[in-house]
Amino acid sequence: MSSQNINKGVTITFLGHACFKLISPQGTTILIDPWVKDNPQAPRGAENVGKLHYILVSHGHGDHLGDTTEIAKKTGAMVISMPEIAHYLIQKGLNPEKSVGMNKGGSLIAADIRITMVHAFHSSSMVEENRIIYGGEAAGFIVRFDNGFTVYHAGDTGVFGDMKIISDLYKPALALLPIGSHYVMGPEEAVYACGLLKPQYVIPMHYGTFPVLSGTPEKFLELMEKVPEVKVLVMTPGETID
């Protein structure tokens, strides 16, 4: 897919469900919500992510925490998540220096990127042997590249009024929004979210993976006619904008 200069040299790859890989013009590589091994949408070989600097985990559910530990150990990437998840990953054998707890409103500034954790309206937990482990609160992420291009990954969320604050503070050019309904907002709510966020572009995610996710990109595209100033980019798993 042609970027049409939307991303100012940032490479964006969709790996299915809510997993995206972002590469800065200088080569800094970020993987968000790395559920790839058992993800039916993930393209073949998606777990072979190559060079990786950061993994961002929005919350503890298995379709987002996914293969974090394995990929982090393999690549040496730093994992950024809520403190509860960071501690959980250390218990799972991740090097404490590579598991960084952050909270909403906090930022990590490194090289050519700034990563900020923001609010999401969702739950968060890990499940082990029929035991639920608290994962802190769910979150989203703002990734700002030093060329000014800014991406908002909403994580799993319903629509919430403070998306307007995210718009005012960070002015994301690209929003990655869930549309599948049931566990997250559906197409109607995602359209409303676009009205609050005012991005230039939106990529729908978190749909079609499970039968219960009834929201579709076709419905989202239809409803987005009400917000013509925002362009919808529907990506297929494995597709890259560069």
Stockholm file with secondary structure:
# STOCKHOLM 1.0

chainA/1-242         MSSQNINKGVTITFLGHACFKLISPQGTTILIDPWVKDNPQAPRGAENVGKLHYILVSHGHGDHLGDTTEIAKKTGAMVISMPEIAHYLIQKGLNPEKSVGMNKGGSLIAADIRITMVHAFHSSSMVEENRIIYGGEAAGFIVRFDNGFTVYHAGDTGVFGDMKIISDLYKPALALLPIGSHYVMGPEEAVYACGLLKPQYVIPMHYGTFPVLSGTPEKFLELMEKVPEVKVLVMTPGETID
#=GR chainA/1-242 SS CCCTTSSTTCEEEECSTTCEEEECTTCCEEEESCCCTTCTTSCTTTTCCCSCCEEECCCSSHHHHTTHHHHHHHHCCEEEECHHHHHHHHHTTCCGGGEEECCTTCEEEETTEEEEEEECCSCCEEEETTEEEECCCCEEEEEEETTSCEEEECCSCCCCTTHHHHHHHHCCSEEEEECCCTTSCCHHHHHHHHHHHCCSEEEEESCSSSTTCCCCHHHHHHHGGGCTTSEECCCCTTCEEC
#=GC SS_cons         CCCTTSSTTCEEEECSTTCEEEECTTCCEEEESCCCTTCTTSCTTTTCCCSCCEEECCCSSHHHHTTHHHHHHHHCCEEEECHHHHHHHHHTTCCGGGEEECCTTCEEEETTEEEEEEECCSCCEEEETTEEEECCCCEEEEEEETTSCEEEECCSCCCCTTHHHHHHHHCCSEEEEECCCTTSCCHHHHHHHHHHHCCSEEEEESCSSSTTCCCCHHHHHHHGGGCTTSEECCCCTTCEEC
//
